[in-house]
Structure formats: C-alpha cells, structure tokens
Amino acid sequence: MNRAARLVLSLLLWWLAAGLALWLLGLAFGRPASFLGCALSGLFLGAVGEFGDWMRRRVRRSRA
C-alpha cells in the first residue's frame, strides 16, 4: 500500500470513528441524531482540526 492510500484510509477511519463517537454520545445523552448527521459533524471537526494543525505548523515555521 502506498503512502497516499494509507493517508486516505487513515483519514476515512478517523472520520468514521468520530462520527460513531458523536452518534453514541447522542444516544447516551438521550439526544439521538442520524448517523449521517454525526458523520458530517465528524468530518467538519476533522477539517477544523487539520486546519488548526496546519496553522500551528505554519506559525512555528515562520518563527524559526
């Protein structure tokens, strides 16, 4: 498996795990939502996290 395929697989698994975690939390707190909505929320949270990591690396690089 090449590097790009591993990256895609890793991101897909993290996205599904985040969606599943949000869905299970909703069930646990009595506020169920559709799995699709939770998966999309997980995708959004992942995108925000990746953007924050990119900004952190960019700022650190500019300070060096």
C-alpha positions as CSV (number, residue, x, y, z in Angstrom):
1,M,0.0,0.0,0.0
2,N,1.5,3.4,-1.0
3,R,1.6,6.5,1.1
4,A,-1.4,8.2,-0.4
5,A,-3.6,5.1,0.0
6,R,-2.6,4.8,3.7
7,L,-3.3,8.5,4.3
8,V,-6.8,8.2,2.7
9,L,-7.5,5.0,4.7
10,S,-6.3,6.6,7.9
11,L,-8.5,9.8,7.4
12,L,-11.5,7.6,6.5
13,L,-11.2,5.5,9.6
14,W,-10.7,8.6,11.8
15,W,-13.7,10.3,10.2
16,L,-15.9,7.2,10.8
17,A,-14.7,6.8,14.4
18,A,-15.5,10.5,15.1
19,G,-19.0,10.1,13.6
20,L,-19.6,6.9,15.5
21,A,-18.4,8.5,18.8
22,L,-20.8,11.5,18.2
23,W,-23.7,9.2,17.4
24,L,-23.1,7.1,20.5
25,L,-22.8,10.2,22.7
26,G,-26.1,11.4,21.3
27,L,-27.7,8.1,22.2
28,A,-26.1,8.1,25.7
29,F,-27.5,11.5,26.5
30,G,-30.9,10.8,25.1
31,R,-30.5,13.2,22.1
32,P,-30.2,10.7,19.2
33,A,-29.3,12.1,15.7
34,S,-28.9,10.4,12.4
35,F,-25.6,8.7,11.8
36,L,-25.3,10.7,8.6
37,G,-25.5,14.0,10.6
38,C,-23.0,12.7,13.1
39,A,-20.6,11.6,10.3
40,L,-20.8,15.0,8.7
41,S,-20.2,16.7,12.0
42,G,-17.2,14.4,12.5
43,L,-15.9,15.4,9.0
44,F,-16.3,19.1,10.0
45,L,-14.5,18.6,13.3
46,G,-11.7,16.8,11.5
47,A,-11.4,19.6,8.9
48,V,-11.2,22.2,11.6
49,G,-8.6,20.2,13.5
50,E,-6.5,19.7,10.3
51,F,-6.7,23.4,9.6
52,G,-5.6,24.2,13.1
53,D,-2.6,21.8,12.8
54,W,-1.7,23.4,9.5
55,M,-1.8,26.9,11.0
56,R,0.3,25.8,14.0
57,R,3.0,24.3,11.8
58,R,3.0,27.4,9.6
59,V,3.4,29.8,12.6
60,R,6.1,27.6,14.1
61,R,7.9,27.6,10.7
62,S,7.7,31.3,10.4
63,R,9.1,31.9,13.9
64,A,12.2,29.7,13.2
